[in-house]
Amino acid sequence: MKRILFGVLLLACAIAAYAGGQQETVTAEVAYTEPGVFPITETPVELTFMVSQATCVEDYNSNEFSGYMEEMTNVKINWSMVPEQSRKEKLSLVLASGDYPDVFFGFDMSVDQETTYGMEEGLLLPLNSYIDSVMPNLQKVFKDNPEYRGLITSTDGNIYSLPQLQECYHCGNSQKMWIYYPFVEALGLDIPETTEEFYDFLVALRDNDPNGNGKADEIPLAGSIRGWRDQVEMFLINSFLYCDLDTNIEADAEQNVGFFLDKGRIDTSLNKDAYRDALRYLHRLYEEGLLYEGSFSQDSAQLTQLVESSEEPTIGFAAGGWRGMFSSYDSERFRNFRAIAPLEGPKGERNAVNYLQSPAIGNFVVSSSTKHPEAALRWADYLYSTEGTLQLRHGFEGQAWRWADKGELGLDGNPAIWDTLIPWNDKDPQNVTYKGGGVFAENNAFRLGKAVKGGVDYYSGDNVEKLLYDATLNLYKPYADNSKEIPTLRYTAEEQADYATMKSEYAKFVRQASVKFIVGVMDIEADWDQYLKDLEKLGLSDLIVLRQTAYDRQFK
């Protein structure tokens, strides 16, 4: 008995020693300064960040902002870069492998992935205590916007990723349509206000040679399927009923798949007669050569090439969140596109999709195995300051931006906070800053606090933000209903396990079906009933119940 007890004691000691060793590898001792004080550590600390690398950032390891942050914080980041185009596949592989970097940066990790790898498997670090103790800038953001914290909290009460806060007045109604204004003048027509006037205008573009080169080379309407609000169908469907469907097959399975709120009840647009009418209208445009066929296969770079490469302008209408999605920044064609208001449909519907300005999750996720979590989170906290956001997004003070002078006014007419010194450009490669990657804090006060420049061409690249503010205020806000869009929903681990595959398959089907109806691969008359049956077979009713349950749990 003594030998057995002695053996058990030895085993217990061994386990305790092992556990202590494991703990030591995770929380290695570092001498930290007070929160908010730089440098963060008295001795250098190294961390590994896996980053989704946008085409506009050449190399995070040699990026000037990376060097600036290392010098200021005493934290060196070793960046493992993944091309943006393959980020989803690479993220899934790494998550499944269990071999994690210290931080996943800029990956838009989904609610489903946070649930699986954070709540269920414990491989992602809960951040609550760090936010409350060592992140004063993020604490201020939450104090100013108390609803944000709840929106990023999982059903187990933990926060598994820092939020990217990008409130943006014009982004709230970013599904915009743009007309090449010289064609309006050449044709002598009014800017269309209804779907039938829009149809007539497209026909005139096709048949009447508005560019005057004697060729039938005009493309009345074009968009792309991979680009910020480049999808032409969403703009047009909303003349028939409210619908947020994004046909990009690579989009998040949880977002923009036709669900909406009706007085607290979740419903779908995609089985309604009005949706069918919208698809009929779009098919008519496609069949008559008014809607460019490449709109359902090309990306925004190809759309830009289509707009800019011809000797004479050819594109009459283009969809996009701003003109830079389909034209070269500050080119002649860029300056000549004008936003149009949502069109009134045959039954009086006229909707601007309203995107809720909610915090984006999944862009700064810390591995539970990291040795220096406080260093990583205090490094990130600087990015939530106004200065940190400007440095990360635009570049360095005095080179890319400046603080506003007394008397300068912002986009909304209130005193300005800051102004750019160089135009915004997130298309061309550069190695000064991160542009849109990672986390930062841009609320509406910040964005609208950008100084309005005097004496500049209203339609030039120097006036992009003011033009977008005005177009949104005057053309889109009158038709926006912010009660219809569903906020980000959180699911329990059990719900996630039950519905993960169903949500993915359903989203893939509805996105593909909408395009197939538009281009005629599926017949809107002969195949509609089968389409409705397939919606149910793929779990439409169950998905509505799932969303309703999550919505009620969070907001009722």
PyMOL commands that set and color helices and strands:
alter all, ss='L'
color gray80, all
select helices_A, chain A and resi 2-26+64-73+84-97+111-120+128-134+136-144+147-151+170-173+181-187+195-207+232-237+273-287+293-296+300-308+323-325+332-336+373-384+386-393+444-448+461-479+493-519+528-537+540-555
alter helices_A, ss='H'
color red, helices_A
select strands_A, chain A and resi 45-53+75-83+103-105+165-166+177-180+219-222+259-262+265-268+315-319+337-340+364-366+401-403+418-420+441-442
alter strands_A, ss='S'
color yellow, strands_A
deselect
rebuild
show_as cartoon
